[in-house]
């Protein structure tokens, strides 16, 4: 899983998902990261949900909805700050490329 990239102390993971995870699922992820010895996983693994995904999900991919979700984009920009970052998409589309620029 890509979340294990957090094992590298120089890497944080921003996971964009189409819905808010339940508290139980989030705790599960945190516990897994603790078990693989990720230091302070709640500061290294971040969830971002595009606020407009529910409005567009039937007609748009997650990347498209993210590009039309200014709050989520701002949240990602704040998490990245001035650091280098890259996108690891499941299936590459033009919207993934647009978001990465």
Secondary structure, DSSP 8 states (H G I E B T S, - for coil): -GGGGGGSTT--EEEE-SS---HHHHHHHHHHHHHTT-TTGGGTEEEE--TTHHHHTTTS-HHHHHHT-HHHHHHHHHHHTTS------SS--HHHHHHH-
